[in-house]
Amino acid sequence: MNLTPIIVSCLVALAALPLSAEERDRPNVILLMSDDQGWGDVGFNGNDGIKTPHLDAMAAEGVRFDRFH
């Protein structure tokens, strides 16, 4: 018996549950680390050759800290 559809259905149902007020008020933080990636290697910094739609969406909807030393 293949349990994959059942497991996926359960995970989708759990993800759809409403969050408590405390969970909605906490910020979501994503720390993105990569190796050998330059500042201009993503679409939201002007690169037209490399497609990064998910990173572009995250950059558009969130707060970016792009000045670091």
Summary of the structure (lengths in Angstrom):
residues: 69
radius of gyration: 17.7
end to end distance: 54.2
largest distance: 54.2
contacts: 90
relative contact order: 0.10
helix: 42%
strand: 0%
